[in-house]
Amino acid sequence: MNEATPQKFYPVSWDVLYRDARALAGLLHKKGPWKGIVAITRGGLIPATIVARDLHLRMVETVCVVAYKDDDVNPQQVDAVEVLKPPSANVGDGEGWLVVDDLVDSGRTLETLRKLMPKAHYATVYAKSNGKDQVETYVTEVRQDTWLYFPWEMDRNPNCPSA
């Protein structure tokens, strides 16, 4: 699941995710104005939507990144983060843009994206200690040994505790 196998598991309910994403929007409101949002797929899509609505932003771009093998029961980090779809030309170097993801874990995804959008502002709902240096704004710090199960993952993994 991670460089070190997590010892704790925490299911994030839809209500908790919504509350925390709105809290992220509140923090980001003070740091704007923003040209738009770049959502990191797939986990960043829902938080980015909530943040975009709260900040009244209509320009929402995506970047598609593979950082984990797509195995719902035992996800593993890939050797190298792969960018399947880079940001559009509208985003440029990221100046004035907000990049949103659900979680920064090791920081490898954001480190990769910073090479493409070095002037963007990076924000996540949750941040683990190994990756929090890669993000400017986050709501909740999570222990590195904790695996978060997001609402869209819970019914796909038989090992996930219920929220």
N, C-alpha and C positions, 0 to 999 in steps of 0.2 A: 504494500500500500504506500509505503513511504521509505525513505532511506532506513529509518528505524521502524520496525513494526509497531503500530500503535497498540497501546495497552488499554486505552479507554475508547468508548464509542459514544457519540452523542447525536441523537436524532434531532434535526431541526425541523420543527413543524412549519406549516404554511403561515400560521399566525405569527410565529416568532420571526421567520424570515421577512415577512411583510413589515413588521415593527422595526426590525433592525435595518432594512433597506430604507425605510422612511427616515430613520435616525441618520443614516449616511447622507441622504439628500439634505437634511437639515445642516449637517456639517459643511457640505459642499456649496450650499446656497451662499454662505458667507465668503466663499473663496472665488466665486464667479466674477463676472459673467462668463458663460461658456458658449462656444460656437456649436457644440454638439457633443454627443456621447459615442464612444466606440465600445461596443459590448464584446467581451471575449466569449466566444462560443466554446462550449454550450452552457456552462454554469453561470456565466455572467449575463445571459439574456434576460432572465426574469428580474434580477436586481436592477439591471440597466433600465428596464421598462418602468419600474417603480420610480427610480431616480429621475428619469426623463419626464414622467408625468408631474412629479412634485416640483421640478425645476422649470416646467413649461418649455421643455426642449422638444422640438420635432425632428431635428436632424439626428438620426440614429444610424450609425454605421456598425459593421461587424468585422472582426478578424476571427479566422478559424484556425485553431491551434490544437495539436495533439501533444499532450504531455503525459497521458496515462494510456496503457493498453485498455481497450474497451471490454473489460471483464467485470461484470457487476458483482460477482462474488468475491473476487480477490484482485482489485485493480493494482497494477504495478506501473511505476514511472517508466517511461521509455528512455532509452539511452540519450537521445537528443530531441529537444523540443522541435516539432515540425510545424511550420506555418503553412497551412493548406490554402488560406486566402489572406493575403496581406491587406492592410488598410487601403481604402480607395485614395485616388489622387486628391480628393477634397480635403483629406486630413493632413496631407503634406507631412511636415516634421512633427505634427501634433500640437503646435502652439495654439492655445485657446481651447483645446479639446480635452475631454474627460474620458479616461479609459476605466471601465468598470468590470470587475469580476466578482464572483461570489466569495472566493477565498484565495489568499496567497499562502502557499504551503512552504515549499523549498525556495521559491522566488525565481525559479528557472524560467517560467513562462514570461513573467514581467521583464526579466533580464533580457530575454530574447526580443520582446516587443519594444523595449527601450532603444534598441538599435534601429528600429524602423520609425519610431515616434519619440525621439529624445526630449522634445519640449512639452509633451503631454503631461497631464496631471493624472497619476495612477491612484485609484481608490478601490477598496474591497470592503465587503461587509465584515468578513472575518480575516484575521491575520495570525499566522503561527510565528513563533519566535525566529525560526530559520529564514523566513522570507519577509518579515515586516520591514526590513531596510529597503526593500524594493517598492514600497507603497508610501505615498504621502499622507493618505487619509484612510482610516479604517474605523470601524465601530467597536469591535470586540476582539480582544486577543485570546487565542485558544492555545492551550498547551500543545507542544509539538507531538506528544505521545497520544493525542486524541484524534480520532477519525470522525469527521462530521458526515452524517448521512443527511443529504438534502431531501426535501419532500418528493422530488421527482425520481429519487433513487430507492426509496424505502420499499416499494412493492416489488422491486426487481432483485432484491438481495435477501435471501432467506436468513442471513446472519444479522440483519439489521434489527435492533431493538425498536419497538414501536414508540412513537412520539407521545 
